[in-house]
């Protein structure tokens, strides 16, 4: 590990991933150790046009004895190299090698016995597909999805027939830039130079994002179709999202109290396709990244994550390393998943 751009107590480790058609590829694993470790760890994966800067999330877990790790995926944030197309991939499975490597470092090299995988937005979709593909490997013990990207935020015609046509284009011309993006409203609601409270590197997380390319959209659509067909994630999952979405390309104050990127109803609808033990929690006034919401909302988010981890991962706030492992609660133990068939 070497010093990270965030400064102490953050460290980082470069993961060499070889080469692709653009040249050398790396990912970056950031670590923040707890003062009183419990043998438990969190692996955080960011969303699209994103990287790890949310130190208050790491503080929350570290205060409870969890060592915190964040993975800047290839071509994102700390891992973006000068010769690369920012945030681009042609298959979400391309990210599995760095996730495998991060899990190996956390479990085998650093000796953790419990791993909670946490994914935001596109990271939530990637984590879900990876956990399903590695379900027999025992890499993770629980998953926390923060506003996962389970469907395109567009009318049905755009989400299905038009997206299918764009996907075909993506296979022929993957780097073709598409005539739409994420806009600036969400970025304005976050950054302290505009209407938000957070400071982060606008070179790594531009206000209006990076261009959306046809090959990336094809990869997203393929991954979403796989999820909607049904995954078999064997560990407990907590899916959290806002109670409402904001739709608009120009600033309105309502954007500070809603998900201004995705349709939250899509997340709730497809949650049951993740596996057998899925809890859905919704937060009034939550932003797309719930942990960047206003203070009152994010306090509720952290409280819910803490309760869920204690119930499903046997991870109470005062637990210590000598605590013997216990079986995870199931629906029969009085901890049922809170979604219903009506959500499907």
C-alpha positions as a LaTeX table, in Angstrom:
\begin{tabular}{lrrr}
\hline
Residue & $x$ (\AA) & $y$ (\AA) & $z$ (\AA) \\
\hline
Unk1 & 0.00 & 0.00 & 0.00 \\
Unk2 & 1.08 & 3.60 & $-0.68$ \\
Unk3 & $-0.40$ & 6.95 & 0.45 \\
Unk4 & $-3.69$ & 7.87 & $-1.23$ \\
Unk5 & $-4.73$ & 11.27 & $-2.58$ \\
Unk6 & $-7.15$ & 11.56 & 0.37 \\
Unk7 & $-4.24$ & 11.56 & 2.80 \\
Unk8 & $-3.93$ & 9.58 & 6.05 \\
Unk9 & $-5.46$ & 7.23 & 7.11 \\
Unk10 & $-6.17$ & 6.29 & 3.48 \\
Unk11 & $-3.80$ & 4.05 & 1.53 \\
Unk12 & $-4.02$ & 2.66 & $-1.97$ \\
Unk13 & $-2.79$ & $-0.35$ & $-3.89$ \\
Unk14 & $-2.56$ & $-0.52$ & $-7.68$ \\
Unk15 & $-3.92$ & $-3.74$ & $-9.21$ \\
Unk16 & $-2.23$ & $-4.56$ & $-12.52$ \\
Unk17 & $-4.79$ & $-5.93$ & $-14.97$ \\
Unk18 & $-2.56$ & $-6.40$ & $-18.00$ \\
Unk19 & $-3.57$ & $-4.80$ & $-21.29$ \\
Unk20 & $-6.63$ & $-4.30$ & $-23.44$ \\
Unk21 & $-7.09$ & $-2.77$ & $-26.89$ \\
Unk22 & $-6.18$ & 0.69 & $-25.53$ \\
Unk23 & $-3.03$ & $-0.40$ & $-23.69$ \\
Unk24 & $-2.12$ & $-1.03$ & $-20.00$ \\
Unk25 & $-5.02$ & $-1.36$ & $-17.55$ \\
Unk26 & $-5.07$ & $-0.93$ & $-13.76$ \\
Unk27 & $-7.58$ & $-0.71$ & $-10.93$ \\
Unk28 & $-6.99$ & 0.98 & $-7.56$ \\
Unk29 & $-7.92$ & $-0.40$ & $-4.14$ \\
Unk30 & $-8.19$ & 2.24 & $-1.40$ \\
Unk31 & $-8.03$ & 1.17 & 2.26 \\
Unk32 & $-8.98$ & 2.82 & 5.54 \\
Unk33 & $-8.37$ & 0.66 & 8.58 \\
Unk34 & $-10.54$ & 0.73 & 11.70 \\
Unk35 & $-8.84$ & 1.60 & 14.99 \\
Unk36 & $-10.45$ & $-1.45$ & 16.63 \\
Unk37 & $-10.82$ & $-4.03$ & 13.85 \\
Unk38 & $-13.32$ & $-6.87$ & 14.13 \\
Unk39 & $-12.26$ & $-9.03$ & 11.20 \\
Unk40 & $-15.00$ & $-7.47$ & 9.07 \\
Unk41 & $-14.53$ & $-5.40$ & 5.92 \\
Unk42 & $-16.53$ & $-3.42$ & 3.37 \\
Unk43 & $-15.73$ & $-3.30$ & $-0.34$ \\
Unk44 & $-17.26$ & $-0.21$ & $-1.97$ \\
Unk45 & $-17.76$ & 0.12 & $-5.73$ \\
Unk46 & $-18.72$ & 3.49 & $-7.24$ \\
Unk47 & $-21.14$ & 4.33 & $-10.03$ \\
Unk48 & $-20.79$ & 5.71 & $-13.57$ \\
Unk49 & $-18.91$ & 9.06 & $-13.79$ \\
Unk50 & $-17.71$ & 8.48 & $-10.25$ \\
Unk51 & $-14.87$ & 7.43 & $-7.98$ \\
Unk52 & $-14.40$ & 7.00 & $-4.24$ \\
Unk53 & $-14.35$ & 10.28 & $-2.28$ \\
Unk54 & $-17.11$ & 9.65 & 0.30 \\
Unk55 & $-14.89$ & 9.54 & 3.38 \\
Unk56 & $-17.86$ & 9.89 & 5.74 \\
Unk57 & $-19.04$ & 6.45 & 4.55 \\
Unk58 & $-15.66$ & 4.98 & 5.46 \\
Unk59 & $-15.82$ & 6.77 & 8.83 \\
Unk60 & $-19.20$ & 5.20 & 9.59 \\
Unk61 & $-17.95$ & 1.66 & 9.05 \\
Unk62 & $-14.52$ & 2.20 & 10.63 \\
Unk63 & $-16.15$ & 3.50 & 13.81 \\
Unk64 & $-17.94$ & 0.14 & 14.04 \\
Unk65 & $-14.80$ & $-1.92$ & 13.57 \\
Unk66 & $-15.07$ & $-2.53$ & 9.83 \\
Unk67 & $-11.97$ & $-2.00$ & 7.71 \\
Unk68 & $-13.13$ & $-0.05$ & 4.66 \\
Unk69 & $-11.96$ & $-0.66$ & 1.09 \\
Unk70 & $-13.03$ & 1.17 & $-2.05$ \\
Unk71 & $-12.27$ & 0.05 & $-5.58$ \\
Unk72 & $-11.80$ & 2.59 & $-8.35$ \\
Unk73 & $-12.56$ & 0.38 & $-11.35$ \\
Unk74 & $-10.45$ & 0.39 & $-14.50$ \\
Unk75 & $-10.70$ & 3.68 & $-16.44$ \\
Unk76 & $-12.34$ & 5.47 & $-13.49$ \\
Unk77 & $-10.92$ & 8.03 & $-11.06$ \\
Unk78 & $-7.52$ & 7.00 & $-9.68$ \\
Unk79 & $-7.33$ & 4.20 & $-12.27$ \\
Unk80 & $-7.92$ & 6.37 & $-15.36$ \\
Unk81 & $-4.77$ & 6.48 & $-17.50$ \\
Unk82 & $-4.04$ & 9.14 & $-20.16$ \\
Unk83 & $-4.47$ & 6.78 & $-23.12$ \\
Unk84 & $-7.88$ & 5.45 & $-22.00$ \\
Unk85 & $-11.49$ & 6.28 & $-22.85$ \\
Unk86 & $-12.95$ & 7.44 & $-19.51$ \\
Unk87 & $-15.40$ & 5.07 & $-17.81$ \\
Unk88 & $-15.69$ & 2.85 & $-20.89$ \\
Unk89 & $-16.20$ & $-0.89$ & $-21.12$ \\
Unk90 & $-17.79$ & $-3.30$ & $-23.60$ \\
Unk91 & $-18.80$ & $-5.98$ & $-21.08$ \\
Unk92 & $-19.56$ & $-5.57$ & $-17.37$ \\
Unk93 & $-17.78$ & $-8.87$ & $-16.82$ \\
Unk94 & $-14.56$ & $-7.00$ & $-17.65$ \\
Unk95 & $-14.68$ & $-5.68$ & $-14.09$ \\
Unk96 & $-14.75$ & $-9.11$ & $-12.46$ \\
Unk97 & $-10.94$ & $-9.54$ & $-12.40$ \\
Unk98 & $-10.40$ & $-6.44$ & $-10.23$ \\
Unk99 & $-13.29$ & $-7.45$ & $-7.97$ \\
Unk100 & $-11.77$ & $-10.93$ & $-7.63$ \\
Unk101 & $-8.38$ & $-9.39$ & $-6.86$ \\
Unk102 & $-9.84$ & $-6.99$ & $-4.29$ \\
Unk103 & $-11.70$ & $-9.80$ & $-2.52$ \\
Unk104 & $-8.51$ & $-11.89$ & $-2.45$ \\
Unk105 & $-6.52$ & $-9.02$ & $-0.93$ \\
Unk106 & $-9.21$ & $-8.32$ & 1.68 \\
Unk107 & $-9.75$ & $-11.94$ & 2.69 \\
Unk108 & $-6.45$ & $-13.72$ & 2.08 \\
Unk109 & $-3.80$ & $-11.03$ & 2.46 \\
Unk110 & $-5.48$ & $-8.85$ & 5.09 \\
Unk111 & $-7.22$ & $-11.74$ & 6.86 \\
Unk112 & $-10.87$ & $-10.65$ & 7.06 \\
Unk113 & $-13.53$ & $-13.26$ & 7.74 \\
Unk114 & $-16.62$ & $-11.21$ & 6.78 \\
Unk115 & $-16.97$ & $-9.11$ & 3.63 \\
Unk116 & $-19.86$ & $-6.77$ & 2.81 \\
Unk117 & $-19.91$ & $-5.65$ & $-0.84$ \\
Unk118 & $-21.43$ & $-2.20$ & $-1.36$ \\
Unk119 & $-22.28$ & $-0.91$ & $-4.84$ \\
Unk120 & $-23.73$ & 2.41 & $-5.96$ \\
Unk121 & $-25.70$ & 2.84 & $-9.22$ \\
Unk122 & $-23.72$ & 1.12 & $-12.01$ \\
Unk123 & $-21.52$ & $-0.33$ & $-9.28$ \\
Unk124 & $-24.65$ & $-1.89$ & $-7.79$ \\
Unk125 & $-25.42$ & $-3.63$ & $-11.09$ \\
Unk126 & $-21.81$ & $-4.81$ & $-11.44$ \\
Unk127 & $-21.64$ & $-6.09$ & $-7.85$ \\
Unk128 & $-24.92$ & $-7.98$ & $-8.33$ \\
Unk129 & $-23.73$ & $-9.72$ & $-11.50$ \\
Unk130 & $-20.36$ & $-10.53$ & $-9.93$ \\
Unk131 & $-21.91$ & $-11.93$ & $-6.74$ \\
Unk132 & $-24.15$ & $-14.16$ & $-8.85$ \\
Unk133 & $-21.26$ & $-15.35$ & $-11.04$ \\
Unk134 & $-19.11$ & $-16.07$ & $-7.95$ \\
Unk135 & $-21.93$ & $-17.44$ & $-5.78$ \\
Unk136 & $-20.13$ & $-20.72$ & $-5.10$ \\
Unk137 & $-16.81$ & $-19.08$ & $-4.21$ \\
Unk138 & $-17.89$ & $-17.62$ & $-0.85$ \\
Unk139 & $-16.32$ & $-14.24$ & $-1.58$ \\
Unk140 & $-18.97$ & $-12.04$ & 0.04 \\
Unk141 & $-21.27$ & $-12.43$ & 3.04 \\
Unk142 & $-23.73$ & $-9.65$ & 2.26 \\
Unk143 & $-24.50$ & $-6.94$ & $-0.31$ \\
Unk144 & $-25.65$ & $-3.34$ & 0.13 \\
Unk145 & $-26.98$ & $-1.75$ & $-3.07$ \\
Unk146 & $-27.28$ & 2.03 & $-3.03$ \\
Unk147 & $-29.69$ & 3.06 & $-5.85$ \\
Unk148 & $-28.59$ & 0.34 & $-8.29$ \\
Unk149 & $-28.80$ & 0.83 & $-12.07$ \\
Unk150 & $-31.28$ & $-1.94$ & $-12.92$ \\
Unk151 & $-33.00$ & $-0.30$ & $-15.90$ \\
Unk152 & $-32.62$ & 2.67 & $-18.22$ \\
Unk153 & $-34.38$ & 5.80 & $-16.99$ \\
Unk154 & $-36.47$ & 6.37 & $-20.10$ \\
Unk155 & $-39.90$ & 5.57 & $-21.57$ \\
Unk156 & $-40.54$ & 1.95 & $-22.59$ \\
Unk157 & $-39.88$ & 2.58 & $-26.29$ \\
Unk158 & $-36.44$ & 4.00 & $-25.50$ \\
Unk159 & $-35.62$ & 1.31 & $-22.90$ \\
Unk160 & $-36.50$ & $-1.60$ & $-25.16$ \\
Unk161 & $-36.73$ & $-1.22$ & $-29.02$ \\
Unk162 & $-34.52$ & 1.85 & $-29.31$ \\
Unk163 & $-31.97$ & 0.54 & $-26.80$ \\
Unk164 & $-31.82$ & $-2.73$ & $-28.74$ \\
Unk165 & $-31.01$ & $-0.81$ & $-31.93$ \\
Unk166 & $-28.31$ & 1.19 & $-30.13$ \\
Unk167 & $-26.90$ & $-2.06$ & $-28.74$ \\
Unk168 & $-26.46$ & $-3.39$ & $-32.26$ \\
Unk169 & $-24.64$ & $-0.16$ & $-33.14$ \\
Unk170 & $-22.46$ & $-0.67$ & $-30.07$ \\
Unk171 & $-21.21$ & $-3.99$ & $-31.39$ \\
Unk172 & $-20.19$ & $-2.42$ & $-34.72$ \\
Unk173 & $-18.96$ & 0.97 & $-33.47$ \\
Unk174 & $-18.45$ & 0.68 & $-29.69$ \\
Unk175 & $-16.81$ & 4.11 & $-29.27$ \\
Unk176 & $-19.58$ & 5.98 & $-31.09$ \\
Unk177 & $-20.75$ & 8.85 & $-28.87$ \\
Unk178 & $-24.51$ & 8.91 & $-28.34$ \\
Unk179 & $-26.52$ & 12.16 & $-28.40$ \\
Unk180 & $-27.50$ & 12.11 & $-24.72$ \\
Unk181 & $-25.89$ & 12.17 & $-21.30$ \\
Unk182 & $-26.59$ & 12.56 & $-17.62$ \\
Unk183 & $-26.97$ & 16.36 & $-17.65$ \\
Unk184 & $-25.78$ & 18.73 & $-14.92$ \\
Unk185 & $-28.71$ & 18.75 & $-12.48$ \\
Unk186 & $-27.44$ & 15.90 & $-10.32$ \\
Unk187 & $-23.89$ & 17.27 & $-10.27$ \\
Unk188 & $-25.22$ & 20.69 & $-9.26$ \\
Unk189 & $-27.12$ & 19.11 & $-6.36$ \\
Unk190 & $-23.86$ & 17.59 & $-5.04$ \\
Unk191 & $-20.89$ & 19.88 & $-5.60$ \\
Unk192 & $-20.11$ & 22.65 & $-3.11$ \\
Unk193 & $-19.31$ & 25.07 & $-5.95$ \\
Unk194 & $-22.94$ & 24.86 & $-7.01$ \\
Unk195 & $-25.88$ & 23.82 & $-4.78$ \\
Unk196 & $-24.41$ & 20.90 & $-2.84$ \\
Unk197 & $-22.15$ & 20.32 & 0.17 \\
Unk198 & $-19.49$ & 18.01 & $-1.28$ \\
Unk199 & $-16.06$ & 18.71 & $-2.72$ \\
Unk200 & $-14.56$ & 16.25 & $-5.20$ \\
Unk201 & $-12.33$ & 16.18 & $-8.27$ \\
Unk202 & $-14.33$ & 17.44 & $-11.26$ \\
Unk203 & $-11.72$ & 15.95 & $-13.63$ \\
Unk204 & $-12.70$ & 12.48 & $-12.38$ \\
Unk205 & $-16.36$ & 13.26 & $-11.81$ \\
Unk206 & $-17.34$ & 16.03 & $-14.25$ \\
Unk207 & $-20.54$ & 17.93 & $-13.59$ \\
Unk208 & $-22.07$ & 16.81 & $-16.91$ \\
Unk209 & $-20.31$ & 13.45 & $-16.97$ \\
Unk210 & $-18.29$ & 11.84 & $-19.73$ \\
Unk211 & $-19.76$ & 11.03 & $-23.16$ \\
Unk212 & $-22.06$ & 8.02 & $-23.29$ \\
Unk213 & $-20.79$ & 5.57 & $-25.91$ \\
Unk214 & $-22.69$ & 2.89 & $-27.81$ \\
Unk215 & $-20.52$ & 0.01 & $-26.61$ \\
Unk216 & $-20.96$ & 1.02 & $-22.96$ \\
Unk217 & $-24.74$ & 1.19 & $-23.38$ \\
Unk218 & $-24.70$ & $-2.26$ & $-24.97$ \\
Unk219 & $-22.76$ & $-3.59$ & $-21.96$ \\
Unk220 & $-25.23$ & $-2.00$ & $-19.53$ \\
Unk221 & $-28.24$ & $-3.29$ & $-21.42$ \\
Unk222 & $-26.80$ & $-6.82$ & $-21.54$ \\
Unk223 & $-26.11$ & $-6.76$ & $-17.80$ \\
Unk224 & $-29.56$ & $-5.44$ & $-17.00$ \\
Unk225 & $-31.22$ & $-8.11$ & $-19.12$ \\
Unk226 & $-29.25$ & $-10.76$ & $-17.24$ \\
Unk227 & $-30.40$ & $-9.36$ & $-13.91$ \\
Unk228 & $-34.04$ & $-9.04$ & $-14.92$ \\
Unk229 & $-34.01$ & $-12.67$ & $-16.06$ \\
Unk230 & $-33.18$ & $-13.57$ & $-12.45$ \\
Unk231 & $-30.00$ & $-13.99$ & $-10.44$ \\
Unk232 & $-29.29$ & $-16.41$ & $-7.61$ \\
Unk233 & $-27.28$ & $-14.40$ & $-5.09$ \\
Unk234 & $-27.02$ & $-16.66$ & $-2.03$ \\
Unk235 & $-26.25$ & $-13.97$ & 0.59 \\
Unk236 & $-28.55$ & $-11.32$ & 2.15 \\
Unk237 & $-29.05$ & $-8.17$ & 0.08 \\
Unk238 & $-30.11$ & $-4.70$ & 1.24 \\
Unk239 & $-31.38$ & $-2.50$ & $-1.60$ \\
Unk240 & $-31.88$ & 1.14 & $-0.68$ \\
Unk241 & $-33.24$ & 3.97 & $-2.79$ \\
Unk242 & $-35.17$ & 7.22 & $-2.62$ \\
Unk243 & $-38.96$ & 7.40 & $-2.53$ \\
Unk244 & $-39.14$ & 9.49 & $-5.69$ \\
Unk245 & $-37.31$ & 10.42 & $-8.88$ \\
Unk246 & $-36.72$ & 13.89 & $-10.33$ \\
Unk247 & $-37.20$ & 14.27 & $-14.07$ \\
Unk248 & $-35.95$ & 17.44 & $-15.67$ \\
Unk249 & $-32.96$ & 18.89 & $-17.49$ \\
Unk250 & $-32.98$ & 22.29 & $-15.78$ \\
Unk251 & $-32.47$ & 23.05 & $-12.12$ \\
Unk252 & $-35.37$ & 22.89 & $-9.69$ \\
Unk253 & $-35.12$ & 22.72 & $-5.91$ \\
Unk254 & $-36.99$ & 19.41 & $-6.01$ \\
Unk255 & $-33.74$ & 17.85 & $-7.31$ \\
Unk256 & $-32.31$ & 18.11 & $-3.79$ \\
Unk257 & $-34.95$ & 15.70 & $-2.45$ \\
Unk258 & $-35.08$ & 12.97 & $-5.10$ \\
Unk259 & $-33.08$ & 10.65 & $-7.34$ \\
Unk260 & $-32.21$ & 12.89 & $-10.29$ \\
Unk261 & $-30.50$ & 10.10 & $-12.28$ \\
Unk262 & $-32.56$ & 6.89 & $-12.25$ \\
Unk263 & $-36.17$ & 5.75 & $-11.85$ \\
Unk264 & $-36.45$ & 4.42 & $-8.31$ \\
Unk265 & $-39.50$ & 2.34 & $-9.20$ \\
Unk266 & $-37.30$ & 0.25 & $-11.50$ \\
Unk267 & $-35.05$ & $-0.61$ & $-8.56$ \\
Unk268 & $-37.97$ & $-1.74$ & $-6.42$ \\
Unk269 & $-39.57$ & $-3.64$ & $-9.29$ \\
Unk270 & $-36.49$ & $-5.72$ & $-10.08$ \\
Unk271 & $-35.21$ & $-6.22$ & $-6.51$ \\
Unk272 & $-36.84$ & $-9.67$ & $-6.14$ \\
Unk273 & $-34.79$ & $-10.93$ & $-9.11$ \\
Unk274 & $-31.58$ & $-10.68$ & $-7.08$ \\
Unk275 & $-32.07$ & $-13.72$ & $-4.85$ \\
Unk276 & $-34.09$ & $-15.14$ & $-1.97$ \\
Unk277 & $-33.08$ & $-12.75$ & 0.84 \\
Unk278 & $-33.67$ & $-9.17$ & $-0.31$ \\
Unk279 & $-34.61$ & $-6.25$ & 1.93 \\
Unk280 & $-35.84$ & $-3.02$ & 0.31 \\
Unk281 & $-35.59$ & 0.27 & 2.20 \\
Unk282 & $-36.72$ & 3.61 & 0.78 \\
Unk283 & $-35.78$ & 7.05 & 2.07 \\
Unk284 & $-37.89$ & 10.16 & 1.62 \\
Unk285 & $-35.72$ & 13.01 & 0.37 \\
Unk286 & $-32.87$ & 10.73 & $-0.69$ \\
Unk287 & $-30.55$ & 11.67 & $-3.56$ \\
Unk288 & $-29.30$ & 9.21 & $-6.17$ \\
Unk289 & $-26.30$ & 8.49 & $-3.97$ \\
Unk290 & $-28.16$ & 8.13 & $-0.70$ \\
Unk291 & $-24.99$ & 8.68 & 1.31 \\
Unk292 & $-24.68$ & 12.17 & $-0.23$ \\
Unk293 & $-28.22$ & 13.16 & 0.76 \\
Unk294 & $-28.95$ & 15.83 & 3.34 \\
Unk295 & $-27.74$ & 15.15 & 6.90 \\
Unk296 & $-31.08$ & 13.91 & 8.26 \\
Unk297 & $-31.58$ & 11.48 & 5.36 \\
Unk298 & $-28.10$ & 10.03 & 5.37 \\
Unk299 & $-28.30$ & 9.54 & 9.14 \\
Unk300 & $-31.36$ & 7.37 & 8.53 \\
Unk301 & $-29.56$ & 5.50 & 5.76 \\
Unk302 & $-26.60$ & 4.69 & 7.99 \\
Unk303 & $-28.89$ & 3.66 & 10.85 \\
Unk304 & $-30.72$ & 1.25 & 8.55 \\
Unk305 & $-27.48$ & $-0.21$ & 7.19 \\
Unk306 & $-26.26$ & $-0.72$ & 10.75 \\
Unk307 & $-29.45$ & $-2.49$ & 11.82 \\
Unk308 & $-29.47$ & $-4.66$ & 8.73 \\
Unk309 & $-25.83$ & $-5.68$ & 9.15 \\
Unk310 & $-26.44$ & $-6.55$ & 12.78 \\
Unk311 & $-29.47$ & $-8.69$ & 11.88 \\
Unk312 & $-28.21$ & $-10.45$ & 8.77 \\
Unk313 & $-24.42$ & $-10.48$ & 9.17 \\
Unk314 & $-24.32$ & $-10.93$ & 12.96 \\
Unk315 & $-22.33$ & $-7.70$ & 13.03 \\
Unk316 & $-23.30$ & $-5.72$ & 16.09 \\
Unk317 & $-21.53$ & $-2.39$ & 16.71 \\
Unk318 & $-19.60$ & $-3.78$ & 19.70 \\
Unk319 & $-18.68$ & $-7.15$ & 18.17 \\
Unk320 & $-14.99$ & $-8.09$ & 18.35 \\
Unk321 & $-12.82$ & $-10.51$ & 16.42 \\
Unk322 & $-13.07$ & $-13.37$ & 18.99 \\
Unk323 & $-16.86$ & $-13.56$ & 18.54 \\
Unk324 & $-17.55$ & $-17.03$ & 17.09 \\
Unk325 & $-19.36$ & $-17.17$ & 13.74 \\
Unk326 & $-23.11$ & $-17.66$ & 13.94 \\
Unk327 & $-25.65$ & $-18.73$ & 11.31 \\
Unk328 & $-27.20$ & $-15.91$ & 9.33 \\
Unk329 & $-30.89$ & $-15.25$ & 10.07 \\
Unk330 & $-33.38$ & $-16.37$ & 7.45 \\
Unk331 & $-37.04$ & $-15.66$ & 6.87 \\
Unk332 & $-37.88$ & $-18.54$ & 9.22 \\
Unk333 & $-35.82$ & $-16.85$ & 11.95 \\
Unk334 & $-38.11$ & $-13.87$ & 11.95 \\
Unk335 & $-36.16$ & $-11.61$ & 9.58 \\
Unk336 & $-38.11$ & $-11.81$ & 6.32 \\
Unk337 & $-37.17$ & $-9.86$ & 3.26 \\
Unk338 & $-39.43$ & $-6.86$ & 2.97 \\
Unk339 & $-40.30$ & $-7.01$ & $-0.71$ \\
Unk340 & $-43.40$ & $-8.72$ & $-1.96$ \\
Unk341 & $-44.69$ & $-10.23$ & $-5.15$ \\
Unk342 & $-46.47$ & $-6.96$ & $-5.80$ \\
Unk343 & $-43.09$ & $-5.31$ & $-6.41$ \\
Unk344 & $-42.20$ & $-7.67$ & $-9.25$ \\
\hline
\end{tabular}
